[in-house]
């Protein structure tokens, strides 16, 4: 027997010894398992074992990863769980962990597609019965699922949930409502009426008081902005009336100036149309119609670590691809949960992983993930079959028949489950 084989045998014996020592049948408390790490059970001079330990080949004690056991130990110490209860709890955790494990060679992709496809069909059928109702209009049914899975550039109904970080602001309801109104993207055209008499070069601007009050706009700032934009001060005919006389200006220039004036922003954040102050999980938050995460998270009054939007592409641009991946998982599971559909979160996580694999959110569409597949058959199986096969023929691509789809097309056993294993016997 070579030195390497002897080392492996030693390592296996040591791990087995530890597993028996800390099992639920023994009277030794679980605490002692942690204080007797695998590393001490074998002589330190054994270099081969050290290599195996560092590479993570011996990562399981008690049939569970060491990290899980470390977390278990930390939590039970915090909760002050006694030794006997700790042993029972460890047995439950171990049973739960073993149930959650996936068999090697399991066709997780196909099961994910099936698990998401069935409720997707139900959602589609259900949407037809809700024609014209609020459920469809807010984008919470199959339309929202399609939007997420297709990785669309913009959400059809973009919304934000803004959490307040300022403790004083959250206590005062009036101040909070006033602050929420300052977030609305207000253009000059929203709070004025323009009357033109271009034959005399005269333009009268009326300030609409109701619109100014409802949007919490400062009148002095508004007048200053109008005067600055038109480049000369208007004559005040009344409290809410400004008159401008354009001398020796062409009609085209006057019209361009007024059109530019209408679209000028007075206050607020670009893209936010409406706001509402509401309660969510016993906490006051601001819900918005429209989204601009980049601008909002910079505000000192806002809790930027929790403020979020339903626009997944925007999240990935502002916070990075990992945040985008989590947004896909949260949004998709949220939509399904709202419709009373229970799906194992791991299916959704697998879908999110494949969408964000190369650092950018790609939809499950012909221009997204499918386009990047190496196999010509896999690309042809989705959409535009002839186009993909011709392209592959012109480029001289080779089909290696590694995936599931390719093997089904040519009628070979697929490399899943028992088909994943090749058995070789020697005499």
C-alpha positions in Angstrom: 0.0 0.0 0.0 1.5 3.4 -1.0 1.9 6.4 1.4 -1.0 8.2 -0.2 -3.4 5.2 0.3 -2.3 4.8 3.9 -3.0 8.5 4.5 -6.5 8.3 3.0 -7.3 5.3 5.1 -6.0 7.2 8.3 -8.2 10.2 7.4 -11.3 8.1 6.8 -10.8 6.3 10.2 -10.3 9.5 12.0 -13.5 11.1 10.6 -15.5 7.9 11.3 -14.2 7.9 14.9 -15.3 11.5 15.3 -18.7 10.9 13.8 -19.3 8.0 16.2 -18.0 10.0 19.1 -20.4 12.9 18.5 -23.5 10.9 17.4 -26.9 11.3 19.0 -26.7 7.8 20.6 -23.5 8.6 22.6 -23.8 10.5 25.8 -21.0 13.0 24.8 -22.6 16.5 24.4 -22.5 18.2 21.0 -20.2 20.9 22.4 -17.3 18.5 22.6 -17.6 17.8 18.8 -16.7 21.4 18.1 -13.8 21.4 20.6 -12.4 18.2 19.0 -11.9 19.3 15.4 -11.0 16.8 12.7 -7.5 18.3 12.5 -6.4 17.2 15.9 -7.5 13.6 15.4 -4.7 13.0 13.0 -1.0 13.6 13.5 0.0 17.1 12.4 3.1 15.9 10.6 0.9 14.1 8.0 1.3 16.5 5.0 -1.1 14.6 2.7 -3.9 14.9 5.3 -3.2 18.6 5.7 -3.5 19.0 1.9 -6.8 17.1 1.9 -8.1 19.2 4.8 -7.3 22.5 3.1 -8.8 21.5 -0.2 -12.1 20.7 1.6 -12.1 17.0 0.9 -12.9 16.3 4.5 -15.5 19.0 5.0 -18.2 16.9 6.6 -18.4 15.9 10.3 -21.6 14.3 11.5 -22.7 14.0 7.8 -23.1 17.9 7.6 -20.8 20.7 6.4 -18.6 22.2 9.1 -20.1 25.6 8.6 -23.6 24.4 9.3 -22.3 22.8 12.6 -20.5 26.0 13.5 -23.6 28.1 12.9 -25.7 25.5 14.8 -23.2 25.8 17.8 -23.3 29.6 17.7 -27.1 29.9 17.6 -27.7 27.3 20.4 -25.2 29.1 22.6 -27.0 32.4 22.0 -30.3 30.8 22.9 -28.8 28.9 25.8 -30.0 25.5 24.7 -29.0 22.6 27.1 -27.0 19.6 26.1 -29.9 17.0 25.8 -32.1 19.4 23.9 -29.1 20.3 21.7 -28.6 16.7 20.8 -32.3 16.3 19.8 -32.1 19.6 17.8 -28.9 18.4 16.0 -30.7 15.2 15.0 -33.6 17.2 13.6 -31.2 19.6 11.7 -29.3 16.6 10.3 -32.6 14.9 9.1 -33.7 18.2 7.5 -30.3 18.6 5.8 -30.3 15.1 4.4 -33.9 15.6 3.0 -32.8 18.8 1.3 -29.8 17.2 -0.5 -30.0 16.6 -4.2 -28.8 13.2 -5.6 -25.8 13.4 -7.9 -26.9 13.4 -11.5 -30.3 14.8 -10.7 -32.0 16.6 -13.6 -32.4 19.8 -11.6 -32.9 22.0 -14.7 -35.8 19.9 -16.1 -37.4 19.7 -12.6 -37.1 23.5 -12.3 -38.7 24.0 -15.7 -41.5 21.6 -14.8 -42.0 23.2 -11.3 -42.3 26.7 -12.8 -44.1 25.7 -15.9 -47.2 24.1 -14.3 -48.1 27.1 -12.0 -47.3 29.4 -15.0 -50.0 27.7 -17.0 -52.4 28.1 -14.1 -51.5 31.8 -13.8 -52.2 32.3 -17.5 -55.6 30.6 -17.3 -56.5 32.6 -14.1 -55.5 35.9 -15.8 -58.1 35.4 -18.5 -60.8 35.3 -15.8 -59.6 38.6 -14.3 -59.9 40.6 -17.5 -59.7 44.3 -16.8 -59.3 43.9 -13.0 -56.8 45.5 -10.7 -54.7 42.2 -10.6 -53.8 42.5 -14.2 -53.3 46.3 -14.2 -50.7 46.4 -11.5 -48.7 43.6 -13.2 -48.8 40.9 -10.5 -49.8 37.9 -12.5 -48.3 36.0 -15.5 -47.4 39.4 -17.1 -45.0 40.1 -14.2 -43.5 36.5 -14.3 -42.9 37.0 -18.1 -41.3 40.4 -17.4 -38.9 38.9 -14.9 -38.0 35.7 -16.8 -37.5 37.6 -20.1 -35.1 40.0 -18.4 -36.8 43.0 -19.9 -35.0 46.4 -20.0 -37.8 48.3 -18.1 -40.7 47.2 -15.8 -44.1 48.0 -17.2 -45.3 49.2 -13.8 -42.1 50.4 -12.0 -42.6 51.0 -8.3 -40.3 51.7 -5.3 -40.5 51.0 -1.6 -38.6 53.7 0.2 -37.6 53.1 3.9 -37.0 56.2 6.1 -33.7 56.4 7.9 -34.3 59.7 9.8 -35.8 58.9 13.2 -37.3 62.4 13.7 -39.0 62.4 10.2 -40.7 59.1 10.7 -42.3 60.3 14.0 -43.8 63.4 12.4 -46.5 62.4 9.9 -47.0 65.9 8.4 -43.2 66.3 7.8 -43.1 62.9 6.3 -46.0 63.6 3.9 -44.4 66.9 2.9 -41.0 65.1 2.3 -42.8 62.4 0.2 -44.3 65.1 -2.0 -40.9 66.6 -2.7 -39.9 63.3 -4.3 -42.5 63.7 -7.1 -41.0 64.7 -10.4 -42.8 68.1 -10.9 -42.4 70.0 -14.3 -43.4 73.6 -14.8 -46.2 72.5 -17.1 -47.8 70.7 -14.2 -48.4 73.9 -12.2 -49.0 76.7 -14.8 -51.3 77.6 -17.7 -49.9 79.5 -20.7 -52.0 81.9 -22.8 -50.4 83.1 -26.0 -51.1 86.2 -28.1 -48.2 85.7 -30.6 -49.5 88.4 -33.0 -48.5 91.0 -30.3 -45.6 88.8 -29.0 -47.4 88.6 -25.6 -47.4 85.5 -23.4 -49.3 85.3 -20.1 -48.4 82.6 -17.6 -51.0 81.8 -14.9 -49.8 80.0 -11.7 -52.4 77.3 -10.8 -52.6 77.6 -7.0 -54.3 74.2 -6.4 -51.6 72.3 -8.3 -48.9 74.3 -6.5 -50.3 73.4 -3.1 -51.0 69.7 -3.8 -47.3 69.3 -5.0 -45.8 71.4 -2.2 -44.1 73.8 -4.7 -42.4 77.0 -3.5 -44.0 79.9 -5.5 -40.9 82.2 -5.3 -38.6 79.5 -6.6 -41.1 78.8 -9.4 -41.3 82.4 -10.5 -37.5 82.7 -10.3 -37.1 79.6 -12.5 -39.6 80.9 -15.1 -37.8 84.3 -15.3 -34.4 82.6 -15.5 -35.6 80.3 -18.3 -37.2 83.1 -20.4 -34.1 85.2 -19.7 -36.0 88.4 -18.6 -38.3 89.2 -15.8 -42.1 89.1 -16.4 -44.5 91.9 -15.4 -46.7 90.8 -12.4 -50.3 91.6 -13.4 -51.7 89.8 -10.5 -50.6 87.5 -7.6 -50.7 84.5 -9.8 -50.3 86.1 -13.2 -47.0 86.8 -15.1 -46.9 88.7 -18.4 -44.0 88.5 -20.9 -43.6 90.7 -24.0 -41.2 89.2 -26.6 -39.8 92.0 -28.7 -38.3 91.3 -32.2 -38.3 87.6 -31.5 -39.3 85.1 -34.3 -42.5 83.1 -33.6 -40.5 79.8 -33.9 -38.0 81.0 -31.2 -40.9 82.0 -28.8 -42.6 78.6 -29.3 -39.3 76.7 -28.7 -38.7 78.7 -25.5 -42.2 78.0 -24.2 -41.9 74.2 -25.0 -38.6 74.0 -23.2 -40.1 75.9 -20.2 -43.0 73.4 -20.0 -40.6 70.4 -19.6 -38.2 72.1 -17.1 -38.2 70.3 -13.7 -38.9 72.4 -10.6 -38.3 69.8 -8.0 -38.4 66.1 -7.2 -36.6 63.0 -8.6 -36.7 62.1 -12.3 -39.1 59.3 -13.0 -41.2 59.4 -9.8 -44.8 60.2 -10.8 -46.8 59.5 -7.6 -46.2 58.8 -3.9 -48.2 57.4 -1.1 -47.2 57.1 2.6 -48.3 53.7 4.0 -47.7 51.0 6.6 -45.8 47.8 5.7 -45.1 45.2 8.4 -45.9 47.9 11.1 -43.4 50.3 9.6 -44.1 53.6 7.8 -42.8 53.5 4.2 -43.2 55.6 1.0 -44.5 53.7 -2.0 -43.9 55.3 -5.4 -45.2 55.0 -8.9 -42.1 55.3 -11.1 -38.5 54.5 -10.0 -35.0 56.1 -9.7 -33.0 54.0 -7.2 -29.7 55.7 -7.9 -30.9 59.2 -7.0 -33.1 58.1 -4.0 -30.5 56.0 -2.1 -28.2 59.1 -2.0 -30.7 61.1 0.1 -29.7 61.5 3.8 -33.3 61.0 5.0 -33.5 57.6 3.3 -32.4 54.1 4.5 -30.5 53.2 1.4 -29.7 49.7 2.6 -33.3 48.6 2.5 -34.9 50.9 -0.1 -35.7 48.8 -3.2 -37.4 48.9 -6.6 -39.2 46.2 -8.7 -37.0 47.1 -11.7 -34.5 44.3 -11.7 -32.2 45.8 -14.4 -32.0 49.0 -12.5 -31.0 47.1 -9.3 -28.2 45.3 -11.1 -26.9 48.5 -12.6 -26.9 50.4 -9.3 -26.1 47.7 -6.8 -24.4 45.0 -8.9 -25.3 41.6 -10.4 -25.5 39.8 -7.0 -28.2 42.2 -5.9 -29.9 41.7 -9.3 -29.9 38.0 -8.7 -31.5 38.3 -5.3 -34.1 40.7 -6.8 -35.1 38.0 -9.3 -35.5 35.5 -6.6 -37.5 37.8 -4.3 -39.7 39.2 -7.1 -40.5 35.9 -8.7 -41.2 34.1 -5.4 -43.3 37.1 -4.2 -45.5 37.0 -7.4 -46.1 33.3 -7.0 -46.7 33.6 -3.3 -49.3 36.4 -3.9 -51.2 34.0 -6.2 -51.2 31.2 -3.7 -48.5 29.1 -5.5 -45.9 27.3 -3.3 -42.6 26.5 -5.1 -39.3 25.3 -3.6 -37.1 28.5 -3.5 -34.2 26.4 -4.9 -36.0 26.2 -8.3 -36.2 29.9 -8.5 -32.6 30.3 -7.3 -31.4 28.0 -10.1 -33.3 30.1 -12.7 -31.8 33.3 -11.2 -28.3 31.7 -11.3 -28.5 30.8 -14.9 -29.9 34.3 -15.8 -27.0 36.1 -14.0 -24.3 33.6 -14.7 -22.1 35.9 -16.9 -22.4 39.0 -14.8 -25.4 40.5 -16.7 -29.1 39.7 -16.5 -30.0 37.7 -19.6 -33.6 36.6 -20.2 -34.8 33.1 -21.1 -35.3 34.3 -24.7 -33.6 33.7 -28.1 -31.6 36.9 -27.6 -30.6 36.0 -24.1 -29.3 32.7 -22.5 -30.2 30.5 -25.5 -28.1 32.7 -27.9 -25.0 32.1 -25.7 -25.2 28.3 -25.7 -22.3 26.4 -27.3 -24.4 23.6 -28.8 -26.0 24.4 -32.2 -28.8 21.8 -31.5 -29.6 23.4 -28.2 -29.9 26.8 -29.9 -32.0 25.3 -32.7 -34.4 23.6 -30.3 -35.6 26.9 -28.9 -36.6 29.2 -31.8 -35.5 30.0 -35.4 -34.4 26.4 -36.0 -33.3 26.7 -39.6 -31.4 29.9 -39.0 -29.3 28.4 -36.2 -28.6 25.2 -38.1 -27.5 27.1 -41.2 -25.2 29.4 -39.2 -23.6 26.4 -37.4 -23.1 24.7 -40.8 -21.5 27.9 -42.4 -19.2 28.3 -39.4 -18.3 24.6 -39.2 -19.4 24.2 -35.6 -19.0 20.8 -33.9 -21.9 19.2 -31.9 -20.4 17.4 -28.9 -23.8 16.0 -27.6 -23.1 16.9 -24.0 -26.5 18.4 -23.0 -29.9 17.0 -22.5 -31.6 18.6 -25.5 -29.0 17.5 -28.0 -29.2 13.8 -27.0 -33.0 13.8 -27.1 -32.8 15.2 -30.7 -30.5 12.4 -31.9 -32.3 9.7 -29.9 -29.4 8.9 -27.5 -29.7 8.3 -23.7 -29.5 11.6 -21.9 -26.7 12.3 -19.5 -28.9 12.6 -16.4 -29.3 10.3 -13.4 -28.1 6.8 -14.1 -27.2 8.0 -17.7 -24.5 10.2 -16.1 -22.5 7.2 -15.0 -20.2 5.1 -17.2 -19.1 1.8 -15.6 -15.8 0.2 -16.6 -14.9 -3.2 -15.4 -11.4 -4.6 -15.5 -10.4 -8.3 -15.3 
